[in-house]
Amino acid sequence: MKVNTIKIPIYHGELTMILCENWKEVNEKYSMEISDSSDGVVFTPEKEDGYSEYVVAFNRPPKGFVIAHECVHLVNHIFSDRGIRPDIFNDEPQAYLTGFFFQEIEKFLAN
C-alpha cells in the first residue's frame, strides 16, 4: 500500500492519498467496508486531535475521470466542514481547490 499525506493550503487540514491493490488494507486500517466495485473513495476519518483529515484512496491506478470524480468529493467535504456554500457566479475557490487536489494526486501516483 502506497501512502502519502500533505497539508491542504488555505483551507487547512491534511490530505492522505492511498494507492492499494485491494480494499482489504484500507478497510482494516480505517474500520470501513469499501465495496470491491469502487475504483476510488473519499472519506474523513475521526481524529483525536480534532484536526481535519481527508482521505482519497484508489484500488488501482485511476484514470483521469476517476481522479476528477474523487476531487469533487474532496472539495465538497472541505466546503461542508468549513461552512462554505459553492457559488456558481464566483467559483474560483472551488476551481482552485479542485485543481490543487488533482495535481497533488497526479504527483502522488507518478512517484
CNS distance restraints for C-alpha pairs under 8 A (distance, minus, plus):
assign (resid   1 and name CA) (resid  18 and name CA) 6.97 0.50 0.50
assign (resid   1 and name CA) (resid  19 and name CA) 5.91 0.50 0.50
assign (resid   1 and name CA) (resid  20 and name CA) 4.59 0.50 0.50
assign (resid   1 and name CA) (resid  21 and name CA) 7.09 0.50 0.50
assign (resid   1 and name CA) (resid  25 and name CA) 7.60 0.50 0.50
assign (resid   2 and name CA) (resid  18 and name CA) 5.66 0.50 0.50
assign (resid   2 and name CA) (resid  19 and name CA) 5.14 0.50 0.50
assign (resid   2 and name CA) (resid  20 and name CA) 6.37 0.50 0.50
assign (resid   3 and name CA) (resid  16 and name CA) 6.94 0.50 0.50
assign (resid   3 and name CA) (resid  17 and name CA) 5.63 0.50 0.50
assign (resid   3 and name CA) (resid  18 and name CA) 4.61 0.50 0.50
assign (resid   3 and name CA) (resid  19 and name CA) 6.63 0.50 0.50
assign (resid   4 and name CA) (resid  16 and name CA) 5.68 0.50 0.50
assign (resid   4 and name CA) (resid  17 and name CA) 5.36 0.50 0.50
assign (resid   4 and name CA) (resid  18 and name CA) 6.81 0.50 0.50
assign (resid   4 and name CA) (resid 108 and name CA) 7.27 0.50 0.50
assign (resid   5 and name CA) (resid  14 and name CA) 6.54 0.50 0.50
assign (resid   5 and name CA) (resid  15 and name CA) 5.49 0.50 0.50
assign (resid   5 and name CA) (resid  16 and name CA) 4.18 0.50 0.50
assign (resid   5 and name CA) (resid  17 and name CA) 6.23 0.50 0.50
assign (resid   6 and name CA) (resid  14 and name CA) 5.58 0.50 0.50
assign (resid   6 and name CA) (resid  15 and name CA) 5.37 0.50 0.50
assign (resid   6 and name CA) (resid  16 and name CA) 6.56 0.50 0.50
assign (resid   7 and name CA) (resid  12 and name CA) 6.83 0.50 0.50
assign (resid   7 and name CA) (resid  13 and name CA) 6.06 0.50 0.50
assign (resid   7 and name CA) (resid  14 and name CA) 4.50 0.50 0.50
assign (resid   7 and name CA) (resid  15 and name CA) 6.28 0.50 0.50
assign (resid   8 and name CA) (resid  12 and name CA) 5.02 0.50 0.50
assign (resid   8 and name CA) (resid  13 and name CA) 5.50 0.50 0.50
assign (resid   8 and name CA) (resid  14 and name CA) 5.42 0.50 0.50
assign (resid   8 and name CA) (resid  15 and name CA) 6.48 0.50 0.50
assign (resid  11 and name CA) (resid  78 and name CA) 7.51 0.50 0.50
assign (resid  11 and name CA) (resid  82 and name CA) 7.92 0.50 0.50
assign (resid  12 and name CA) (resid  52 and name CA) 7.56 0.50 0.50
assign (resid  13 and name CA) (resid  51 and name CA) 6.17 0.50 0.50
assign (resid  13 and name CA) (resid  52 and name CA) 4.54 0.50 0.50
assign (resid  13 and name CA) (resid  53 and name CA) 5.62 0.50 0.50
assign (resid  13 and name CA) (resid  54 and name CA) 7.52 0.50 0.50
assign (resid  14 and name CA) (resid  52 and name CA) 6.31 0.50 0.50
assign (resid  14 and name CA) (resid  53 and name CA) 4.78 0.50 0.50
assign (resid  14 and name CA) (resid  54 and name CA) 6.11 0.50 0.50
assign (resid  15 and name CA) (resid  53 and name CA) 5.95 0.50 0.50
assign (resid  15 and name CA) (resid  54 and name CA) 4.86 0.50 0.50
assign (resid  15 and name CA) (resid  55 and name CA) 5.76 0.50 0.50
assign (resid  15 and name CA) (resid  56 and name CA) 7.48 0.50 0.50
assign (resid  16 and name CA) (resid  53 and name CA) 7.17 0.50 0.50
assign (resid  16 and name CA) (resid  54 and name CA) 6.15 0.50 0.50
assign (resid  16 and name CA) (resid  55 and name CA) 4.69 0.50 0.50
assign (resid  16 and name CA) (resid  56 and name CA) 6.35 0.50 0.50
assign (resid  17 and name CA) (resid  55 and name CA) 5.94 0.50 0.50
assign (resid  17 and name CA) (resid  56 and name CA) 5.10 0.50 0.50
assign (resid  17 and name CA) (resid  57 and name CA) 5.83 0.50 0.50
assign (resid  17 and name CA) (resid 105 and name CA) 7.04 0.50 0.50
assign (resid  17 and name CA) (resid 108 and name CA) 7.43 0.50 0.50
assign (resid  18 and name CA) (resid  55 and name CA) 7.56 0.50 0.50
assign (resid  18 and name CA) (resid  56 and name CA) 6.31 0.50 0.50
assign (resid  18 and name CA) (resid  57 and name CA) 4.48 0.50 0.50
assign (resid  18 and name CA) (resid  58 and name CA) 6.24 0.50 0.50
assign (resid  19 and name CA) (resid  57 and name CA) 5.84 0.50 0.50
assign (resid  19 and name CA) (resid  58 and name CA) 4.98 0.50 0.50
assign (resid  19 and name CA) (resid  59 and name CA) 5.84 0.50 0.50
assign (resid  19 and name CA) (resid  60 and name CA) 6.58 0.50 0.50
assign (resid  19 and name CA) (resid  61 and name CA) 7.17 0.50 0.50
assign (resid  19 and name CA) (resid 109 and name CA) 7.76 0.50 0.50
assign (resid  20 and name CA) (resid  25 and name CA) 7.69 0.50 0.50
assign (resid  20 and name CA) (resid  26 and name CA) 7.88 0.50 0.50
assign (resid  20 and name CA) (resid  57 and name CA) 7.63 0.50 0.50
assign (resid  20 and name CA) (resid  58 and name CA) 6.33 0.50 0.50
assign (resid  20 and name CA) (resid  59 and name CA) 4.76 0.50 0.50
assign (resid  20 and name CA) (resid  60 and name CA) 6.43 0.50 0.50
assign (resid  21 and name CA) (resid  59 and name CA) 5.12 0.50 0.50
assign (resid  21 and name CA) (resid  60 and name CA) 5.99 0.50 0.50
assign (resid  22 and name CA) (resid  36 and name CA) 7.61 0.50 0.50
assign (resid  22 and name CA) (resid  59 and name CA) 5.13 0.50 0.50
assign (resid  22 and name CA) (resid  60 and name CA) 7.73 0.50 0.50
assign (resid  23 and name CA) (resid  27 and name CA) 5.84 0.50 0.50
assign (resid  23 and name CA) (resid  34 and name CA) 6.42 0.50 0.50
assign (resid  23 and name CA) (resid  35 and name CA) 7.78 0.50 0.50
assign (resid  23 and name CA) (resid  36 and name CA) 6.91 0.50 0.50
assign (resid  23 and name CA) (resid  59 and name CA) 6.32 0.50 0.50
assign (resid  24 and name CA) (resid  28 and name CA) 6.15 0.50 0.50
assign (resid  25 and name CA) (resid  29 and name CA) 6.01 0.50 0.50
assign (resid  26 and name CA) (resid  30 and name CA) 5.99 0.50 0.50
assign (resid  26 and name CA) (resid  31 and name CA) 7.84 0.50 0.50
assign (resid  26 and name CA) (resid  32 and name CA) 7.38 0.50 0.50
assign (resid  27 and name CA) (resid  31 and name CA) 5.29 0.50 0.50
assign (resid  27 and name CA) (resid  32 and name CA) 4.42 0.50 0.50
assign (resid  27 and name CA) (resid  33 and name CA) 5.49 0.50 0.50
assign (resid  27 and name CA) (resid  34 and name CA) 6.44 0.50 0.50
assign (resid  28 and name CA) (resid  32 and name CA) 6.75 0.50 0.50
assign (resid  30 and name CA) (resid  45 and name CA) 7.22 0.50 0.50
assign (resid  34 and name CA) (resid  38 and name CA) 7.15 0.50 0.50
assign (resid  34 and name CA) (resid  41 and name CA) 7.98 0.50 0.50
assign (resid  38 and name CA) (resid  59 and name CA) 7.98 0.50 0.50
assign (resid  39 and name CA) (resid  58 and name CA) 5.83 0.50 0.50
assign (resid  39 and name CA) (resid  59 and name CA) 5.97 0.50 0.50
assign (resid  39 and name CA) (resid  60 and name CA) 7.04 0.50 0.50
assign (resid  39 and name CA) (resid  62 and name CA) 7.23 0.50 0.50
assign (resid  39 and name CA) (resid  66 and name CA) 7.34 0.50 0.50
assign (resid  40 and name CA) (resid  56 and name CA) 7.15 0.50 0.50
assign (resid  40 and name CA) (resid  57 and name CA) 5.48 0.50 0.50
assign (resid  40 and name CA) (resid  58 and name CA) 4.38 0.50 0.50
assign (resid  40 and name CA) (resid  59 and name CA) 6.62 0.50 0.50
assign (resid  40 and name CA) (resid  62 and name CA) 7.78 0.50 0.50
assign (resid  40 and name CA) (resid  66 and name CA) 6.97 0.50 0.50
assign (resid  40 and name CA) (resid  67 and name CA) 7.98 0.50 0.50
assign (resid  40 and name CA) (resid  70 and name CA) 6.88 0.50 0.50
assign (resid  41 and name CA) (resid  55 and name CA) 7.94 0.50 0.50
assign (resid  41 and name CA) (resid  56 and name CA) 5.67 0.50 0.50
assign (resid  41 and name CA) (resid  57 and name CA) 5.37 0.50 0.50
assign (resid  41 and name CA) (resid  58 and name CA) 6.71 0.50 0.50
assign (resid  41 and name CA) (resid  70 and name CA) 6.64 0.50 0.50
assign (resid  42 and name CA) (resid  54 and name CA) 7.13 0.50 0.50
assign (resid  42 and name CA) (resid  55 and name CA) 5.48 0.50 0.50
assign (resid  42 and name CA) (resid  56 and name CA) 4.49 0.50 0.50
assign (resid  42 and name CA) (resid  57 and name CA) 6.56 0.50 0.50
assign (resid  42 and name CA) (resid  70 and name CA) 6.42 0.50 0.50
assign (resid  42 and name CA) (resid  73 and name CA) 6.55 0.50 0.50
assign (resid  42 and name CA) (resid  74 and name CA) 6.55 0.50 0.50
assign (resid  43 and name CA) (resid  54 and name CA) 6.02 0.50 0.50
assign (resid  43 and name CA) (resid  55 and name CA) 5.35 0.50 0.50
assign (resid  43 and name CA) (resid  56 and name CA) 6.79 0.50 0.50
assign (resid  44 and name CA) (resid  52 and name CA) 7.58 0.50 0.50
assign (resid  44 and name CA) (resid  53 and name CA) 5.82 0.50 0.50
assign (resid  44 and name CA) (resid  54 and name CA) 4.76 0.50 0.50
assign (resid  44 and name CA) (resid  55 and name CA) 6.07 0.50 0.50
assign (resid  45 and name CA) (resid  53 and name CA) 6.51 0.50 0.50
assign (resid  45 and name CA) (resid  54 and name CA) 7.13 0.50 0.50
assign (resid  45 and name CA) (resid  55 and name CA) 7.62 0.50 0.50
assign (resid  46 and name CA) (resid  50 and name CA) 7.72 0.50 0.50
assign (resid  46 and name CA) (resid  53 and name CA) 7.83 0.50 0.50
assign (resid  47 and name CA) (resid  51 and name CA) 6.39 0.50 0.50
assign (resid  47 and name CA) (resid  52 and name CA) 7.25 0.50 0.50
assign (resid  47 and name CA) (resid  53 and name CA) 7.38 0.50 0.50
assign (resid  54 and name CA) (resid  74 and name CA) 7.20 0.50 0.50
assign (resid  56 and name CA) (resid  70 and name CA) 7.14 0.50 0.50
assign (resid  56 and name CA) (resid  74 and name CA) 7.77 0.50 0.50
assign (resid  58 and name CA) (resid  62 and name CA) 6.72 0.50 0.50
assign (resid  61 and name CA) (resid 109 and name CA) 7.26 0.50 0.50
assign (resid  62 and name CA) (resid  66 and name CA) 5.87 0.50 0.50
assign (resid  62 and name CA) (resid  67 and name CA) 6.45 0.50 0.50
assign (resid  63 and name CA) (resid  67 and name CA) 6.60 0.50 0.50
assign (resid  64 and name CA) (resid  68 and name CA) 6.17 0.50 0.50
assign (resid  65 and name CA) (resid  69 and name CA) 6.04 0.50 0.50
assign (resid  66 and name CA) (resid  70 and name CA) 6.27 0.50 0.50
assign (resid  67 and name CA) (resid  71 and name CA) 6.12 0.50 0.50
assign (resid  67 and name CA) (resid 102 and name CA) 6.57 0.50 0.50
assign (resid  67 and name CA) (resid 105 and name CA) 7.50 0.50 0.50
assign (resid  68 and name CA) (resid  72 and name CA) 6.44 0.50 0.50
assign (resid  68 and name CA) (resid  98 and name CA) 7.88 0.50 0.50
assign (resid  68 and name CA) (resid 102 and name CA) 6.64 0.50 0.50
assign (resid  69 and name CA) (resid  73 and name CA) 6.83 0.50 0.50
assign (resid  70 and name CA) (resid  74 and name CA) 6.27 0.50 0.50
assign (resid  71 and name CA) (resid  75 and name CA) 6.17 0.50 0.50
assign (resid  71 and name CA) (resid  98 and name CA) 5.69 0.50 0.50
assign (resid  71 and name CA) (resid 101 and name CA) 6.06 0.50 0.50
assign (resid  71 and name CA) (resid 102 and name CA) 6.39 0.50 0.50
assign (resid  72 and name CA) (resid  76 and name CA) 6.19 0.50 0.50
assign (resid  72 and name CA) (resid  98 and name CA) 6.63 0.50 0.50
assign (resid  73 and name CA) (resid  77 and name CA) 6.15 0.50 0.50
assign (resid  74 and name CA) (resid  78 and name CA) 6.34 0.50 0.50
assign (resid  74 and name CA) (resid 101 and name CA) 7.93 0.50 0.50
assign (resid  75 and name CA) (resid  79 and name CA) 6.09 0.50 0.50
assign (resid  75 and name CA) (resid  94 and name CA) 6.87 0.50 0.50
assign (resid  75 and name CA) (resid  97 and name CA) 6.46 0.50 0.50
assign (resid  75 and name CA) (resid  98 and name CA) 6.36 0.50 0.50
assign (resid  76 and name CA) (resid  80 and name CA) 5.94 0.50 0.50
assign (resid  77 and name CA) (resid  81 and name CA) 6.08 0.50 0.50
assign (resid  78 and name CA) (resid  82 and name CA) 6.07 0.50 0.50
assign (resid  79 and name CA) (resid  83 and name CA) 5.92 0.50 0.50
assign (resid  79 and name CA) (resid  84 and name CA) 4.65 0.50 0.50
assign (resid  79 and name CA) (resid  85 and name CA) 6.59 0.50 0.50
assign (resid  79 and name CA) (resid  86 and name CA) 7.53 0.50 0.50
assign (resid  80 and name CA) (resid  84 and name CA) 6.06 0.50 0.50
assign (resid  80 and name CA) (resid  85 and name CA) 7.45 0.50 0.50
assign (resid  86 and name CA) (resid  91 and name CA) 6.94 0.50 0.50
assign (resid  86 and name CA) (resid  94 and name CA) 7.07 0.50 0.50
assign (resid  87 and name CA) (resid  91 and name CA) 5.53 0.50 0.50
assign (resid  91 and name CA) (resid  95 and name CA) 6.11 0.50 0.50
assign (resid  92 and name CA) (resid  96 and name CA) 5.87 0.50 0.50
assign (resid  93 and name CA) (resid  97 and name CA) 6.22 0.50 0.50
assign (resid  94 and name CA) (resid  98 and name CA) 6.09 0.50 0.50
assign (resid  95 and name CA) (resid  99 and name CA) 6.06 0.50 0.50
assign (resid  96 and name CA) (resid 100 and name CA) 6.09 0.50 0.50
assign (resid  97 and name CA) (resid 101 and name CA) 6.16 0.50 0.50
assign (resid  98 and name CA) (resid 102 and name CA) 6.17 0.50 0.50
assign (resid  99 and name CA) (resid 103 and name CA) 6.07 0.50 0.50
assign (resid 100 and name CA) (resid 104 and name CA) 6.18 0.50 0.50
assign (resid 101 and name CA) (resid 105 and name CA) 6.07 0.50 0.50
assign (resid 102 and name CA) (resid 106 and name CA) 6.15 0.50 0.50
assign (resid 103 and name CA) (resid 107 and name CA) 6.23 0.50 0.50
assign (resid 104 and name CA) (resid 108 and name CA) 6.14 0.50 0.50
assign (resid 105 and name CA) (resid 109 and name CA) 6.16 0.50 0.50
assign (resid 106 and name CA) (resid 110 and name CA) 6.13 0.50 0.50
assign (resid 107 and name CA) (resid 111 and name CA) 6.41 0.50 0.50
